[in-house]
Amino acid sequence: MNKRELIARVQRYMGVGSTRETATAAVNAVLSSIAAASHEEKLQLKNFGSFYLKEKPARKGHHPLTGDPLSIPACRELAFHSALKLEEH
């Protein structure tokens, strides 16, 4: 499922009278809120999962086209760990 399909599904759940624009605004608001909150602290949604920042150390890699070695700097990325109830489905 991509974002466009998610917006269409949210619009169906919102019911009669909802527009694509309102569904898009709702999806964007939720995604932005998750991203902002998880940068401050761990965000836990009961029966769904947790969003948190994961530290990735610097590492060696290679250029995919030339094969030349390169170093990849350390970074932080948004990670998700699903709840057990979500994993059972």
C-alpha positions in Angstrom: 0.0 0.0 0.0 1.3 3.5 -0.8 0.3 6.8 0.6 -2.3 7.5 -2.1 -4.0 4.1 -1.3 -3.9 4.9 2.4 -5.5 8.3 1.8 -8.3 6.6 -0.2 -8.9 4.1 2.6 -9.0 6.8 5.2 -11.5 8.7 3.1 -13.7 5.6 3.0 -13.5 5.2 6.8 -14.4 8.9 7.3 -17.7 8.2 5.5 -20.1 10.1 3.3 -19.2 13.8 2.8 -15.5 13.4 3.3 -13.3 14.7 0.6 -9.9 13.6 -0.6 -8.5 16.8 0.7 -9.7 16.2 4.2 -8.4 12.6 4.2 -5.1 13.9 2.8 -4.9 16.5 5.6 -5.7 13.8 8.2 -3.0 11.4 7.0 -0.4 14.2 6.7 -1.3 15.4 10.2 -0.9 12.0 11.7 2.4 11.2 9.9 3.9 14.6 10.8 2.8 14.2 14.4 4.4 10.8 14.6 7.7 12.1 13.1 7.8 15.1 15.4 7.0 13.2 18.6 9.4 10.4 17.9 12.3 12.8 17.5 11.6 14.1 21.0 11.0 10.7 22.8 9.8 7.2 22.2 6.2 7.2 20.9 4.2 4.2 22.1 0.7 3.5 20.6 -1.0 0.8 22.7 -1.9 -2.4 20.6 -0.1 -0.9 17.6 3.6 -0.4 18.3 6.4 2.0 19.1 8.3 4.6 17.0 11.7 5.6 18.2 15.0 7.0 16.9 17.7 4.4 16.3 21.4 5.2 16.3 23.3 3.7 13.4 27.1 3.6 13.7 29.5 4.7 11.0 30.4 1.8 8.7 32.3 0.9 5.5 30.4 0.4 2.3 30.9 0.4 -1.5 29.6 2.4 -4.4 26.9 0.2 -6.1 28.0 1.1 -9.6 31.8 1.3 -9.4 32.4 -0.9 -6.3 34.8 1.7 -4.9 35.0 1.6 -1.1 33.4 4.5 0.9 32.6 5.3 4.5 29.0 5.8 5.5 28.7 8.3 8.4 26.8 7.6 11.6 23.2 8.7 11.6 19.8 8.4 13.4 16.8 6.9 11.7 13.2 6.5 12.6 12.4 2.9 13.6 9.2 1.0 14.4 8.6 -2.0 16.6 5.2 -3.5 16.3 3.1 -4.6 19.2 2.5 -8.3 19.8 -1.2 -8.0 19.0 -0.3 -6.5 15.6 2.1 -9.3 14.9 -0.5 -12.0 15.5 -2.7 -10.8 12.6 
